[in-house]
Amino acid sequence: MVGRGSMHVSPDSAWSWVICFGNSLALFSSLGIYRCFGVCYDSVMSEFDVKYAQVSLVSGFFTGSMSFGALFLIVAKWLGLRKVGLASTFHFSLSLFIASQSTSIEMFVVF
């Protein structure tokens, strides 16, 4: 049995705080975009010349992708929270950039 005093916990480095801040920004912006996307429906419909049902797929796919949070925890336990957090923030930023450059509703929905 290990006593309380024998466990060593290393202090957080500056890099871990950068990753924490980046993940927080990604989470706040993704949830903010999701909550405010209804305001953009009309402009997205006119931009891509599609119907309301096709634009609503964006919200559906976003909600479905949020359900993969448990998978994030499994992978984070295997690889480490900092690596997975940094990779997920990079993935979110890249997807947001690609979606902003999309030329079709299908590309917009996927990214």
C-alpha positions, 0 to 999 in steps of 0.5 A: 500500500502506498502512503500519501506522502510517497506520490510525486505530482509534477507541477504544471508547465507553461505549455500545459496552460497554453494547451488548456487555454487553446482547448477552452477557446475551441470549446467556447467558440464551437458551442457559441457557433452551434448555439448561434447558427440559427441566426445564419440559416437564411444567409447560408440558404441563400449562399448555397441556394439550398433548402432549410432541411439541408442547412439543418444537417449542419446542426445535426452533424454537430450534435452527433459529433459532440456525442463522441466525447466518451471516445475522447476520454478513452483516447486521452487515457491511452495517449495523454490528455495534452496530446489529444487536447492539442490534436483536437484543437488543431482538428477543430481549427482546421475544420472551421477554416475549411468550412469557411472556404466551402463552395457547396453545402455538402462540403459545409456540412462535412467540415 
